[in-house]
Amino acid sequence: MIRGAEIPLSELAFQGSDEAGQLGNSTNRLLIAQLINDFYPKRSVERTWMKNLILKLICISPLGIFLALGVEANASNHDAIKEALEAKYQHTKTGIDRIRITQPGTVFIVQKDGISGDLASDMTFLNNKVNNGQIAQAGGFMASMQGKTTSRDLKAGDKVYLFKIDVKDDKVEVFIITSETYDVNLHGSTKQTRYKALLTFELGREFLATADAAAIEKAVEAIITPESEVKAASTKSVDLGQSPAQVEAALGRPDKIVNLASKMIYVYKDMKVVFVDGKVSDVQ
């Protein structure tokens, strides 16, 4: 072990203050230096190394702790959202080639055209970006591949399974696969296959830092909706002359309410209910 002369307390406290930076507090450094002198009474080199390390940690700790707590809080919220989504949406399990369904999960109905999928057995995923309910394909090399003969554009009304969900800092990724199989010509022979796609819901860091699962479900179900919910909604009816309260009892709270003097419009995903003087006058 290397030994040397005792280092003065004042030198221990202030040596390397440039490294500590302006965030360092001299009183804190003196206290730490005293503790190091007591713990390492005659180990000057070892003591100097320890002192420099601790002083740096003292200086960066407020910011470091703040950032660490922020990351931990976000991660905790993301985990909670993912668990809630996985509890509501049963994942589908497939074989390695993603063509054979080993355990079917929740069936979803595609609500909007524009989702591009590629062969289930392909290693890559076509990325469909969803922003404010609008679907657009990502740019770059993968976008150039979307015109290949083996890709397929899904249509509203198509049925899909969900097999993976990822919640990240600024987006939620939903991986889907068609419930139906399709004929595709590969290398001169016709085979049955499914199509898979990636839906990337670009929600933003600020939104996801505080969002709950219900907010994410609303964004997801504007694009793909569980079949059970579509069927349940189709059995509900709205009659002329009903009040807003009666309509909400049948259809739930609207996505948007438009007030135009004596006229009010309830906007839902698949219909609009028009009220005049507080009574249903039209359904569009």
ChimeraX attribute file (.defattr): number of C-alpha atoms within 10 A of each C-alpha:
attribute: neighborCount
match mode: 1-to-1
recipient: residues
	/A:1	5
	/A:2	8
	/A:3	10
	/A:4	10
	/A:5	9
	/A:6	14
	/A:7	16
	/A:8	10
	/A:9	15
	/A:10	12
	/A:11	13
	/A:12	22
	/A:13	21
	/A:14	15
	/A:15	15
	/A:16	15
	/A:17	18
	/A:18	9
	/A:19	13
	/A:20	21
	/A:21	13
	/A:22	10
	/A:23	12
	/A:24	18
	/A:25	14
	/A:26	13
	/A:27	10
	/A:28	14
	/A:29	23
	/A:30	17
	/A:31	13
	/A:32	18
	/A:33	26
	/A:34	17
	/A:35	13
	/A:36	21
	/A:37	21
	/A:38	11
	/A:39	11
	/A:40	16
	/A:41	12
	/A:42	16
	/A:43	18
	/A:44	19
	/A:45	17
	/A:46	15
	/A:47	21
	/A:48	20
	/A:49	10
	/A:50	14
	/A:51	23
	/A:52	19
	/A:53	13
	/A:54	17
	/A:55	24
	/A:56	17
	/A:57	14
	/A:58	18
	/A:59	19
	/A:60	15
	/A:61	14
	/A:62	12
	/A:63	10
	/A:64	13
	/A:65	11
	/A:66	11
	/A:67	12
	/A:68	13
	/A:69	12
	/A:70	13
	/A:71	14
	/A:72	12
	/A:73	14
	/A:74	18
	/A:75	16
	/A:76	13
	/A:77	19
	/A:78	23
	/A:79	15
	/A:80	15
	/A:81	23
	/A:82	19
	/A:83	15
	/A:84	15
	/A:85	18
	/A:86	15
	/A:87	10
	/A:88	12
	/A:89	20
	/A:90	17
	/A:91	21
	/A:92	20
	/A:93	17
	/A:94	15
	/A:95	10
	/A:96	10
	/A:97	14
	/A:98	19
	/A:99	21
	/A:100	13
	/A:101	15
	/A:102	11
	/A:103	11
	/A:104	15
	/A:105	16
	/A:106	17
	/A:107	21
	/A:108	25
	/A:109	21
	/A:110	23
	/A:111	19
	/A:112	17
	/A:113	15
	/A:114	17
	/A:115	24
	/A:116	25
	/A:117	25
	/A:118	24
	/A:119	23
	/A:120	22
	/A:121	14
	/A:122	12
	/A:123	8
	/A:124	13
	/A:125	19
	/A:126	21
	/A:127	22
	/A:128	24
	/A:129	20
	/A:130	23
	/A:131	14
	/A:132	10
	/A:133	16
	/A:134	14
	/A:135	19
	/A:136	16
	/A:137	19
	/A:138	15
	/A:139	11
	/A:140	8
	/A:141	8
	/A:142	14
	/A:143	14
	/A:144	11
	/A:145	13
	/A:146	19
	/A:147	11
	/A:148	9
	/A:149	11
	/A:150	15
	/A:151	19
	/A:152	20
	/A:153	13
	/A:154	21
	/A:155	15
	/A:156	14
	/A:157	15
	/A:158	16
	/A:159	21
	/A:160	28
	/A:161	26
	/A:162	26
	/A:163	21
	/A:164	17
	/A:165	19
	/A:166	14
	/A:167	22
	/A:168	19
	/A:169	17
	/A:170	14
	/A:171	18
	/A:172	23
	/A:173	20
	/A:174	18
	/A:175	19
	/A:176	24
	/A:177	25
	/A:178	23
	/A:179	20
	/A:180	14
	/A:181	15
	/A:182	14
	/A:183	11
	/A:184	17
	/A:185	12
	/A:186	10
	/A:187	7
	/A:188	7
	/A:189	8
	/A:190	11
	/A:191	12
	/A:192	11
	/A:193	20
	/A:194	23
	/A:195	27
	/A:196	30
	/A:197	27
	/A:198	23
	/A:199	26
	/A:200	23
	/A:201	24
	/A:202	20
	/A:203	19
	/A:204	14
	/A:205	14
	/A:206	10
	/A:207	15
	/A:208	23
	/A:209	19
	/A:210	12
	/A:211	15
	/A:212	16
	/A:213	17
	/A:214	12
	/A:215	13
	/A:216	19
	/A:217	17
	/A:218	14
	/A:219	18
	/A:220	20
	/A:221	17
	/A:222	16
	/A:223	22
	/A:224	25
	/A:225	21
	/A:226	19
	/A:227	17
	/A:228	12
	/A:229	12
	/A:230	12
	/A:231	10
	/A:232	10
	/A:233	14
	/A:234	9
	/A:235	9
	/A:236	11
	/A:237	9
	/A:238	16
	/A:239	14
	/A:240	13
	/A:241	15
	/A:242	14
	/A:243	17
	/A:244	19
	/A:245	13
	/A:246	15
	/A:247	20
	/A:248	13
	/A:249	11
	/A:250	14
	/A:251	17
	/A:252	12
	/A:253	15
	/A:254	16
	/A:255	10
	/A:256	12
	/A:257	14
	/A:258	11
	/A:259	11
	/A:260	10
	/A:261	8
	/A:262	9
	/A:263	15
	/A:264	20
	/A:265	20
	/A:266	21
	/A:267	17
	/A:268	15
	/A:269	12
	/A:270	9
	/A:271	11
	/A:272	16
	/A:273	22
	/A:274	20
	/A:275	23
	/A:276	16
	/A:277	12
	/A:278	15
	/A:279	20
	/A:280	23
	/A:281	16
	/A:282	15
	/A:283	14
	/A:284	8
